[in-house]
Amino acid sequence: MNSRRKFLTKSALASAFGLSTIHSFGQGLETAVERAPLSSAPSDLKITDIKCGYIRGGHSLFVKIYTNQGIIGHGEGVDATPGTYHLVKMFGQRIKGKSPLNVNRLFEDIRRSGFFEGAQSGMYIAVLTAVESALWDLTGKALGLPVYQLLGGKFRDKIRVYCDTALYQNNLPKPQDFADAALEAKKLGFSAVKFDLDQAKDPNKYDAYNWTASPAELQRMYDQMAAARQAVGPNIDICADMHGRYDMVTGQQVAKMMEPLKLMWLEEPIPAENPEAYKIIADSTTTPICAGENHYLAHGFRRLLEIGAVDIIMPDLQKAGGLGEGQRIANLANLYYVPFAPHMVASYLGAMAACHVCASVPNFMILEWQIYFQKDPMFKEIVTFEGPMVENGFIKLSEKPGIGVEINEEGMKKYAPPGVPFFE
């Protein structure tokens, strides 16, 4: 861009016009050049490099995909990402020199090339998720369109979010703490809140490895959630997360016990691997059962949906395969009339990326939002964006080309784990 401007300006100055004419002619050419598209034809767009950085001990991965036209795509992966630097670079080698506009094709190229490298779940898919999201961002910027438009358009302009209160059980919170946190979320404008029920340090546990909750543990769970419900009344949605740390018997007991509180859902009472056990719990209660943050790709949700094992699905769109795969999961769930409520523990880049998917499907229910996004300055420093993150329990969908949020390397650098390459 700069070289074109200098060339044209010098040409204008070298012409045989008067000084005033020269001045105005040069300005006109510069203006025309500035208004010209930065990139050449999309068909000429090629991937030249991929770089990455990490925060939160490596559990948050950020990638940038570079091109020959200076357009850069930004993406994020979470949880299953520590120690994956060389996996990112390997993926980069597999797509280098190719057009980033073929997002689904590149996704399949990387996935199929890794059938014997773990391309069914875990770290492989979490890293692929970050790369895929960056490809959507890059494509949107190249074509001048927001990602939701690339996904087929939008059903809504703003995305409802629930507030995960981050009232972690390792601090042994009391019922009053639950009530106070619920009221705080309500005052901030949220119409839905979530709490954790699993408590590793509960003195009433049978032992550290037994997944069966004792009667005292069960009473503690009920008292905490009852306090939250009483504090906010019947018109605020509340939900509870067990993080897959109990057995089927406990899952059934907790779900049944919570029925009078009319939860929005009970999340992951048991581990992710056994859909049939989930179905037994779901069939035993009127409390909606929700799962999916530890399932990968649409394949991981097929059995859950086929047998009616869950009432609500919650894929993590920074972990399950990406934005295109997230839309496929939502559309699959829609065939069974199952709501789509994505899990989300990423940055605002990941949150807005998820919003594009949530806007693009009819069966969207609600998206997760962490209270610490608003309280911890890190989450505002590591990205660049316009406007408030969230207002009155909603995220306004970005209309900017691509995702609409970008990585701020300078802000992120001080949070990077030591000894790990940082965007190199």
C-alpha positions in Angstrom: 0.0 0.0 0.0 2.7 2.4 1.0 4.9 1.5 -2.0 2.0 2.1 -4.4 1.3 5.5 -2.8 4.9 6.6 -3.0 5.2 5.5 -6.6 2.1 7.3 -7.8 3.0 10.4 -5.8 6.5 10.6 -7.3 4.9 10.1 -10.8 2.6 13.0 -10.2 5.5 15.2 -9.0 7.5 14.4 -12.1 4.8 15.5 -14.5 4.9 18.8 -16.3 2.2 20.6 -14.4 2.4 23.8 -12.5 3.2 23.6 -8.8 -0.4 24.1 -7.7 -1.6 21.6 -10.3 1.0 19.2 -9.2 0.0 19.5 -5.6 -3.7 18.9 -6.3 -3.0 16.1 -8.8 -0.8 14.2 -6.4 -3.4 14.5 -3.7 -6.1 13.2 -6.0 -4.0 10.1 -6.8 -3.2 9.5 -3.2 -6.9 9.7 -2.3 -7.8 7.3 -5.1 -5.1 4.9 -3.9 -6.3 5.1 -0.3 -9.8 4.2 -1.4 -8.7 1.3 -3.5 -9.1 -2.2 -1.9 -6.1 -3.2 0.2 -6.1 -6.8 -1.0 -6.0 -8.1 -4.6 -8.5 -10.7 -5.8 -9.5 -13.3 -3.2 -8.3 -16.0 -5.5 -4.8 -14.7 -5.0 -5.0 -14.9 -1.2 -2.6 -17.4 0.3 -1.6 -18.4 3.8 2.1 -17.6 4.6 2.5 -18.4 8.3 0.7 -19.2 11.6 1.9 -18.0 15.0 0.6 -18.5 18.5 0.7 -17.4 22.1 -0.7 -18.8 25.4 -2.1 -17.5 28.7 -3.5 -19.1 31.8 -0.7 -21.7 32.1 -1.3 -22.7 28.5 -5.0 -23.5 28.9 -5.9 -20.6 26.5 -4.3 -20.7 23.0 -4.4 -17.7 20.6 -3.4 -18.1 17.0 -2.8 -15.7 14.2 -2.9 -16.8 10.5 -0.9 -14.5 8.1 -1.4 -14.1 4.4 0.4 -12.7 1.4 -2.0 -9.7 1.3 -1.4 -8.6 4.9 -4.8 -9.8 6.1 -4.5 -11.6 9.5 -7.0 -14.0 11.1 -7.4 -14.4 14.8 -8.6 -17.5 16.7 -8.7 -19.1 20.1 -8.8 -22.5 21.7 -9.2 -23.5 25.4 -8.7 -26.2 28.0 -7.0 -29.0 26.0 -4.2 -26.7 24.8 -1.2 -26.8 27.2 2.0 -28.0 25.4 0.6 -27.7 21.9 3.0 -25.2 20.4 4.5 -27.7 18.0 1.0 -29.0 17.0 0.1 -25.5 16.0 3.2 -25.2 13.8 2.6 -28.6 12.3 -1.0 -27.5 11.3 0.5 -24.3 9.8 2.8 -26.4 7.6 -0.2 -28.4 6.3 -2.1 -25.3 5.2 0.7 -23.0 4.2 0.4 -21.8 0.6 -3.3 -22.6 0.4 -6.2 -20.2 0.2 -7.8 -19.5 3.6 -11.2 -18.9 2.0 -11.7 -22.7 1.8 -12.4 -23.0 5.5 -14.3 -26.3 5.5 -11.8 -27.9 3.1 -8.8 -26.8 5.2 -10.6 -28.1 8.3 -11.0 -31.5 6.6 -7.4 -31.5 5.3 -6.1 -31.1 8.9 -8.6 -33.5 10.5 -8.2 -36.3 7.9 -4.4 -36.0 8.0 -4.5 -36.7 11.7 -6.6 -39.8 11.9 -3.7 -41.6 13.6 -2.5 -38.6 15.5 -5.6 -38.1 17.7 -7.9 -36.2 15.4 -11.0 -37.5 17.1 -10.9 -35.3 20.3 -8.7 -33.7 22.9 -5.7 -31.5 22.1 -5.7 -32.2 18.4 -9.3 -30.9 18.0 -8.9 -28.0 20.5 -5.9 -26.7 18.4 -7.8 -27.3 15.2 -10.7 -25.3 16.7 -8.4 -22.2 17.2 -7.1 -22.5 13.6 -10.5 -23.0 12.1 -11.9 -19.9 13.9 -8.9 -17.8 12.7 -9.7 -19.0 9.1 -13.3 -17.7 9.5 -12.0 -14.4 10.8 -9.6 -14.1 7.9 -12.2 -15.0 5.3 -14.6 -12.4 6.7 -12.0 -9.7 6.6 -11.0 -10.6 3.0 -14.6 -10.5 1.8 -15.7 -7.6 4.0 -18.4 -9.6 5.8 -19.0 -10.6 9.5 -18.7 -14.3 10.2 -22.4 -14.8 10.9 -23.0 -13.8 7.3 -20.6 -16.4 6.0 -22.5 -18.9 8.1 -25.7 -18.2 6.3 -27.0 -15.1 8.1 -28.5 -14.3 11.5 -31.6 -15.0 13.5 -30.9 -12.4 16.1 -28.8 -9.3 16.7 -27.9 -9.8 20.3 -26.9 -12.9 22.3 -28.3 -13.7 25.7 -25.7 -14.8 28.2 -25.9 -16.3 31.7 -23.5 -15.3 34.4 -21.3 -18.0 35.8 -20.7 -16.5 39.3 -17.3 -18.1 39.7 -18.3 -18.9 43.3 -15.9 -21.9 43.4 -16.6 -24.6 45.9 -13.0 -25.0 47.0 -13.6 -21.8 49.1 -16.4 -23.6 50.9 -19.1 -21.0 50.2 -22.2 -20.9 52.4 -25.8 -20.6 51.2 -25.7 -16.9 51.9 -22.7 -16.6 49.5 -24.9 -18.2 46.8 -27.7 -15.7 47.6 -25.4 -12.7 47.5 -23.7 -13.8 44.2 -27.1 -14.4 42.6 -28.3 -10.9 43.6 -25.1 -9.3 42.3 -25.6 -11.0 38.9 -29.2 -9.8 38.8 -28.2 -6.2 39.6 -25.7 -6.4 36.8 -28.6 -7.1 34.4 -28.3 -10.8 33.9 -31.5 -12.9 33.8 -29.7 -16.2 34.3 -26.9 -17.3 36.7 -24.9 -20.5 37.3 -23.3 -22.1 40.3 -20.9 -25.0 41.0 -22.0 -27.8 43.2 -18.9 -30.0 43.3 -16.8 -29.4 46.4 -13.6 -31.4 46.7 -12.9 -30.1 50.2 -16.4 -30.9 51.6 -15.7 -32.4 55.0 -18.7 -34.7 54.5 -17.2 -36.6 51.6 -16.8 -40.3 52.1 -13.2 -40.0 50.7 -11.3 -38.2 48.0 -12.0 -40.8 45.3 -15.6 -41.8 46.0 -18.0 -40.3 43.5 -21.1 -41.0 45.7 -22.3 -37.9 47.6 -23.1 -38.4 51.3 -26.5 -37.2 52.7 -24.7 -34.2 54.2 -23.2 -33.3 50.8 -26.6 -33.5 49.2 -28.2 -31.3 51.8 -25.4 -28.8 51.3 -26.0 -28.7 47.6 -29.8 -28.2 48.0 -29.4 -25.5 50.7 -27.0 -23.5 48.5 -29.2 -23.6 45.4 -32.4 -22.9 47.5 -30.7 -19.8 48.9 -30.0 -18.5 45.4 -33.5 -19.2 44.2 -35.0 -17.5 47.2 -32.8 -14.5 46.7 -33.7 -13.8 43.1 -37.2 -15.1 42.9 -38.9 -17.3 40.3 -38.2 -15.2 37.2 -34.5 -15.5 37.0 -33.0 -18.7 35.5 -30.6 -20.5 37.7 -28.5 -23.6 36.8 -26.0 -25.8 38.6 -22.8 -27.5 37.4 -21.4 -30.7 38.9 -18.4 -30.9 36.5 -18.8 -34.6 35.9 -17.4 -35.4 39.4 -20.2 -37.7 40.7 -21.7 -41.1 39.9 -25.1 -42.0 38.4 -26.8 -42.5 41.7 -25.8 -39.1 42.9 -26.7 -37.5 39.6 -30.2 -39.0 40.0 -30.5 -37.9 43.6 -29.4 -34.3 42.9 -31.6 -33.9 39.8 -34.7 -35.2 41.7 -33.9 -33.1 44.8 -33.6 -29.9 42.7 -37.0 -30.3 41.0 -38.8 -27.8 43.3 -36.2 -25.1 42.5 -37.0 -25.3 38.7 -33.5 -25.1 37.5 -32.7 -24.0 33.9 -30.5 -27.2 33.9 -28.3 -29.5 35.9 -24.9 -29.6 34.1 -22.7 -32.7 33.8 -23.6 -34.7 36.9 -21.4 -37.5 35.6 -18.4 -37.8 33.3 -18.9 -37.4 29.5 -18.1 -40.8 28.3 -21.3 -42.8 28.9 -24.4 -41.5 27.1 -26.5 -44.4 28.4 -25.9 -43.4 32.0 -26.9 -39.8 31.1 -30.2 -41.1 29.7 -31.0 -43.0 32.9 -30.6 -39.7 34.8 -32.5 -37.7 32.3 -35.4 -40.2 32.4 -35.6 -40.1 36.1 -36.3 -36.4 36.6 -38.1 -33.3 35.4 -34.9 -31.2 35.9 -33.3 -30.6 32.5 -30.0 -32.3 32.1 -27.2 -30.5 30.1 -23.9 -31.8 28.8 -21.4 -31.3 26.0 -18.4 -29.2 27.1 -16.2 -32.4 27.1 -17.5 -33.7 23.8 -15.7 -33.2 20.5 -17.0 -32.7 16.9 -20.5 -33.5 15.8 -19.7 -37.2 16.2 -19.5 -36.7 19.9 -23.0 -35.4 20.1 -24.7 -38.0 17.8 -25.3 -40.7 20.4 -26.4 -38.2 23.1 -29.1 -36.9 20.8 -30.1 -40.2 19.2 -31.1 -41.8 22.5 -32.4 -38.6 24.3 -29.6 -38.7 26.9 -29.7 -34.9 27.5 -32.2 -32.2 27.3 -29.8 -29.4 26.4 -26.4 -29.5 24.6 -23.5 -27.2 25.5 -20.5 -27.7 23.2 -17.5 -25.4 23.8 -17.0 -23.6 20.6 -13.3 -23.0 21.4 -12.7 -26.7 21.9 -15.3 -28.9 20.0 -14.0 -28.2 16.5 -14.7 -24.6 15.7 -17.4 -22.3 14.4 -18.5 -24.4 11.3 -18.5 -27.5 13.4 -20.4 -25.7 16.2 -23.1 -24.8 13.7 -23.3 -28.4 12.5 -23.7 -29.5 16.1 -26.5 -27.0 16.6 -28.2 -28.0 13.5 -28.0 -31.7 14.4 -29.5 -30.9 17.8 -32.3 -28.9 16.1 -33.4 -32.1 14.4 -34.2 -33.5 17.8 -35.7 -30.1 19.1 -32.9 -29.8 21.6 -31.7 -26.3 22.6 -28.1 -25.2 22.0 -26.4 -23.4 24.9 -22.7 -23.2 24.3 -20.1 -23.5 27.1 -17.7 -20.6 27.0 -14.6 -19.9 29.2 -12.5 -18.2 26.5 -11.6 -14.5 26.1 -13.9 -11.9 24.4 -12.4 -13.0 21.1 -13.8 -16.5 21.8 -17.1 -15.0 23.2 -17.7 -13.0 20.0 -16.8 -15.9 17.8 -19.3 -18.0 19.6 -21.9 -15.2 19.2 -21.6 -15.5 15.4 -22.6 -19.2 15.7 -25.3 -18.5 18.2 -26.8 -15.9 15.9 -26.8 -18.2 12.9 -28.9 -21.1 14.3 -32.6 -21.1 15.3 -32.3 -23.3 18.4 -29.9 -21.1 20.3 -30.9 -20.8 24.0 -28.1 -19.0 26.0 -24.3 -18.6 26.1 -22.0 -18.8 29.1 -20.4 -15.6 30.4 -17.9 -15.5 33.3 -18.3 -12.8 36.0 -14.5 -12.4 36.1 -14.5 -11.2 32.5 -15.8 -7.9 34.0 -13.7 -7.9 37.1 -10.2 -9.1 35.9 -8.4 -6.4 33.9 -6.5 -9.1 31.9 -9.6 -9.9 29.8 -9.8 -6.3 28.6 -6.0 -6.1 28.0 -5.5 -9.2 25.9 -8.0 -8.2 23.1 -9.1 -5.1 21.2 -12.8 -4.5 20.6 -15.4 -1.7 20.3 -18.1 -0.9 22.8 -19.0 -2.6 26.1 -18.4 -6.4 26.3 -21.9 -7.1 27.7 -25.0 -5.0 28.5 -28.0 -6.1 30.6 -27.2 -9.8 30.0 -26.7 -9.6 26.3 -23.7 -9.3 23.9 -24.3 -7.2 20.8 -23.3 -9.1 17.7 -20.4 -7.5 15.9 -21.1 -6.2 12.4 -17.4 -5.7 11.6 -15.7 -8.0 9.0 -14.6 -11.2 10.5 -15.2 -12.0 14.1 -14.9 -8.3 15.2 -12.5 -8.8 18.1 -8.7 -9.2 17.8 -5.7 -10.3 19.8 -3.7 -7.6 21.5 -0.2 -9.1 21.7 1.2 -6.3 23.8 -1.5 -6.6 26.4 -1.3 -10.4 26.3 2.4 -10.7 26.6 2.7 -10.1 30.3 0.3 -12.9 31.0 2.1 -15.4 28.8 3.6 -18.5 30.6 7.4 -18.4 30.8 9.5 -20.6 28.6 6.8 -20.9 25.9 7.3 -19.3 22.4 5.2 -16.2 22.1 3.9 -15.5 18.5 7.2 -16.7 17.0 
